[in-house]
Amino acid sequence: MSAQGAGETDNSGGKHSLAEFARFFLRLGFTAFGGPAAHIAMMEDELVRHRKWLSREKFLDLLGASNLIPGPSSSELAIHIGYLRAGWAGLLVGGACFILPAAILVATIAWAYTRFGHLPEVSAVLYGVKPVVIAVILQALWGLGRTAVKNKLLGIIGLICVVLSALDASLILVLFGAGAAVAFIHFVRRGGHQEEQHPTIAFVPLLRDARVGVARIFPAGGAAGAALVPGLWPLFYVFLKIGSIVFGSGYVLLAFLRADLVAHRGWLTDGQLVDAVAVGQVTPGPVFTTATFIGYLLRGPWGALVATVGIFLPAFVLVAASGPLIPHIRRSPTASAFLDGVNVASLALMAVVSYQLGRSAIVDWLTAALAIASLLLLVRFRTNSVWLVLGGAIIGIAARLIRGA
């Protein structure tokens, strides 16, 4: 497979204006329900299938790279895509425009929460949106899987990763283990011949060292103290540290937030933390906007801004550091094999997440019909996934009104 890297043009559309990126990622930020797997699927549907801004090979490489660094994977994918197609300005615009709508919506919900003491009703919207999201993820998995699984070895590695993920194996173990296994087998098949050294052979150590360095700068249990009403700098410090070290899903984020904000500092109650994570998961956009909700609870609008910047800033820094290395990884056969293994592992993780989401999303004949109809519209008529999500939300609201009548 010939795959170019970040910052290089290809035959899938050349460079694009910042206005185009801003419009796309702002719209995605308002409509991307369902968590990282759904966000990734919607980006693939729009940018690979419809707009053809990048190839599936490049999309997979950026997805694999996003999963190798701590932070919100779908936001990092948006940042990577922005850099690939519009340079450094695109890196900032892609990430900021994807995050901003969710942050504003979550801050608005936090305002209502502090005034009225409960979360607004969103179950009707999610009832109709979730089955559509399942169809979008399945369509993306099929297309990306045909590109990623280039031989029997990668197919076997992918199946092993599905099993390990279903058994709740460590996300990092699955990703790095798959990459290392494929790279090792490739090296053995080549007879152990030395390759030309490239700067990106140090890709994984660089990211590891960056993570360790941030942890040293912002150690656990730092000087912020355990004040019940934190200052803005301590609040920023806490979320910057969390954004720098957290791999995995919203459930992993929940564990870090509870250890730091509830158990160690006493800033939140367990009930408030559960509500914050719930808001991050049921609103469109990145789950890490949970930080926006918490920041608003603790210090109002300025707290929401500081917490949001703190938790997402490491993603921009890590993508800026790793993005330019991706093309060089592809030029090294063994490093390229490592990335192939990471790519199939990433899809395996998406497959397990889609199964878990499907069990909670398809609960009756209407949701089953929505999922099937959405999949048909995606595959047969190439309908834009954004319109399907909006349609699912309308159907969910209508079903709730009819049943409540």
N, C-alpha and C positions, 0 to 999 in steps of 0.2 A: 504494500500500500504506500502510495506517495502522499505524504502529508506535510504541508507546510505549517509554519507556526505563527505565533502571535506576531502581529505587526507586518506580515507579508500579505500582499494582495494575492488573490487566486482568481479563477475563472467563474466564481459564483457571485460576482456583483461588484468588485472593487470597493473603494472607500465609500463611506456614506456620511451624510451631513449630521451634525450634532442635533439639529432639529428633528430629523427622522428618528434618531435614537431616543431623544427625549419623548416624543409622541408615543413611540412603541412601548417603552418601559414604564411610562406613566400610566398608560392604559392597562398594561399587564399588572401593575401594582394595585390597581383598583379591582381587578377581576380574577386574580390568580388565587382562588381558594384551594385548599386541600393539602397544604404542606409542601416540602421541597420536591417530592416526587412529581406532584402535579405541576409545580412551577416549571420544572425541567421539561416535562412533557409538553407544556404549552409553548415554551420557547422553541422546542424542536419543531412543533407543528407549524408555528408561524415563520420562524427564521430559516429553517431548513427546507420544509416542504412547500410553503407558500411564497415567501420572498426570495428564497435561495441566496441568502446573504452569506452562507457558509455551507460547506459540505458536511455530510454525516461524519466523515473521518475527523474533521477538525472539531466538530461539536463534541465527539466522544473524547478527544484528547483534552479539551477544555474541561469537560465533566470529570475526567479522571484526575486532572490537576487540582480541581476544586475540592475533590474529596480527600486529597493528600494533605491539605493544610487545615488547621483549626478554623472554626467560624462557621457561619451559615452557608451551606454549600450552594443553594440556589442563588443567593445574593452574589457570592463569589463567581458563579458562572456568568451572571449578568455583567459583572465587572470585567471578567476575562473577555467576553464577547465584545464589550465596548472597546477594550484595548485592541483587540484583533482587527476590528473593522474601522475604528476611528482614532486610533492612537491614544496618547495619554489623556487628552481631553475626553475621549470616548470612555476611557476607564472611569473617570469621575462621573460623567453624565449617566452612563448606563447603570452604575450602582446606585447613585443618589436618586434617580428618577424611579427606580424599582422600589427603593426603601421608603421614599417620602410619602406616597399615598397611604401606605399601611400605617406609618408612624402618625400621620394626621388623624386617621380614622381611630386608631387605638387611643390617642390622646383625647379625642372627643368622647369616646366611651369612658375613659378614666374620669373625665369631668363629670359625666352623668353619674358615674359610680360614686364619686365623692359627694354628690348632691343628694342622690336618692337611695344610696346604700345597696343597690343590687344591679345586676347586669341586664341590659336590654334583651328582649326576646330575639334570638337568631335561629332557633331550631327549624322554623318553617323554611327559611332560605337554604339552610344546610341540607334539609331533607331532599330538596330538588337538585342541589348542586353536587352533592357527593356522588351519586351514580354517574353523572356526566363526567366527573373528574376521573372515575375509574375507567371509563371508556377512553378518555384522552391518554391516560397513562398506558393502557394496553396497546393502543395504536402506536405510541412512541416506542414502547418496548419492542414491538414487532419490527419496526423500521430500523431502530438502532441495533437491535440484536443481529439482524442480517448483515450489518456492516461490521460489528464488533467480533462476531464469532467467525473468524476467517479460516479456521481449521479445526480438526477434531480435538486437538490438545486444548484449545481455548474453550471449546464446547464442554469438555470434561471439567476443566477448571471452573467454568461458570456454574455447572451443576453442583460441584462440591461447595462453592460459595453460597449457593441457595440453601443447601442443607445446613451449613455452618451458621448462616444468618438466621434460619428458622429455629436453630437451637440456641439463639441468643449469644453467639460468640461475639467477641469484641470486634467493633467496627474496624479499628485499626489493624487488628490481627488479620481479618479477612482481606482488607485492601492490600496491605503490605505483603501478606503471605502469598496472595495470588500473583502479585507483581514479581516477587522474589522467585517463586516457583517457575514461572514462565521464563524469566531471565536466566535462571540457572540451567534449565533444560535447553534453552537456545544456545547458551555458552558451551555446554557439553556436546551438543550436536555439531558445533563448529570446531570441535576438537581442542577447545581451550586456547585458540589463537588469540594473541593480543590484538586489541582494537586500537585504532587511533584514539587518543584521549581527547575528550571534549570538556569544556568547562562545566557542562551540565551533568557530567557523571556525579558531581557533588550536589545534585538537585535535592535529594532526600536529606543528606547531612545539613545542607544549608537551611532547609525548613526546620529541621530538628534544632539546629543551633539558634535559629531565630526565635523558636518557641521557648527554648531554655533561657535565652537572653532576656526575653520579656518577663519570664517568670522570676528572674533574678532582680529585674528592675522593680517589678510589682509583686513581691513575695506574698504568700498567704498570710493573713492576719497582720497586715501592715499597720502603719501608724495612724490609721483613720480613727481608731477607737471604736467604742460601742455605743455612741450617742443614739438616742431614740429618734432624734431629728437630725440627720446628717447634714454637713455642709456640702456645697456643690462640688468642691474638689475631692473630698472623700467619696462622694457618689460617683464621680467620673472615674476615679481610681479603681473602684470595685468593678465597674462594668468594663473598663478597659482590660483589667486582668482576666475577667471571665471570657471576654471576646477573644483573648489571645490564647486560651488554653483549651477551650471546649470543642471536642469533636462530637459529632453524632446528632441525634434527634432532639426534639423538644423535651423528651423525657430525661435525656442526659443533662440538658440545660436546667431542668427542674431540680435535679440532684445538686448541681453546683449552686444554684440560687438559694436553695434551702440551707445548705451547709454554711454559706457566707452571710446571708441576710436574715435568716430566722435563728439558726442555732448559735452562730458566732457573734453577730452584731445586735440582734434583737430589734432590727428595724421594721420587720413585718411579722404578722401572725401567719400560721399555716393556712388559715382560711383565705387571707388576702393573697398569699402566694398562689394558691390553687386557682383563684379567680383570675389572677394576672396571666398565668399560663393558659388558662381556658380562652381568654380574650386573644392571646397571641395565636392560638390554634384555629379559632373559628373566624377570624378576620382574614381577608386576602393579604397576600404579601408574606414577607419573612416571619417565621415564628419568633425570631429574636426581638421583634418589636414588643415582646413581653417586657423588655427593659423600659420601653416608653411608658407603659402603664405603671410600672413600679416607680419610675422617676416622678411621674405626676402625683402619685399617692404620697410620696415622701416630701417633695419640694415644689409641687405645682408645675406650671408651664416650663419654667427654667429647669426644673429637675427632669422633666420629660426630655427636653432638648439635650441636656448634659448626659443622661443615661443612654440615649439613642446614639449620640456621637461616640461615646465611650465604647459601647459594645460592637459597633460596626467599623470603627476606625481600623482595628487590626486587620480586617478583611481586605481593605483597600491597600494597606501596607504590604501584606503578604502576597497579594496578587501582583502588585507592582514589582515585588522582588522576584517572584517566580515566573510571571508571564513571559518575559523575554527569553527564558531558558527553554521553553517548550520546543521551538524549532530545532534547537541543538540536540535535545533528547532524541528527536526523531532521526537525526543523522547518525546516531550511535546505534548499531544493531542491537546490542544487549540492553541499553537503556530504552530503546524503542520497544523491545520485547517486554520489559518491565511495565511500560505504560499500557501495552496491550492487555497484560494481566490485570492491571488496575481497572481498565475500562470494562472488562467482562465482569469483574467483581462489583463495580458500581451498578451495572445493570442487574446483577443478581440481587443486590440490596434493594433496588427499586422494585423488583418483582415480588420480593417478600413483603415489602411495605404495601404494594398494591393489593396483595391477597388479604393482608390484615385490614386495610381500609375497606375492601370489598365486603368483608363479613359484617362490618358495621353500617355500610352504606346501602346495601341491597337487602331490604327488610320485608318487602311485600311486592305484589304484582306491579304496582305503579313504578317503584324504583327499578325493578328488573326491566320493565319496558323502556324506561328512560335510558338505562345503560345500553341496552341492545340497539335502540333507535339512534343513540348518539354515536355508537361505534359504526353503525351502518352509514350515517351521514359523514363521518370522518373518512372512512375507507372508500366508499363508493362515490360520494359527491364532493369530498375534500372541503367540507364546510369548516369555516374558521372556528377554532375551539372557543374563542371569546364569546361568540354569539350563542354557542351551545350552553356555556356556563350561565349566561344571562337568561336564556330560555329556561334552563333548569331552575333557576331562582324564582322566576315568575310562576312556573308550574308548582313549585313547592309552596309558595304563598297562597296560590289559588286552591290547592288541595287542603291546606289548613283552614281556609275560610269556609270551604264547602263542608268539611267535616265538622267544623265548629258551628255551622248554621243549624 
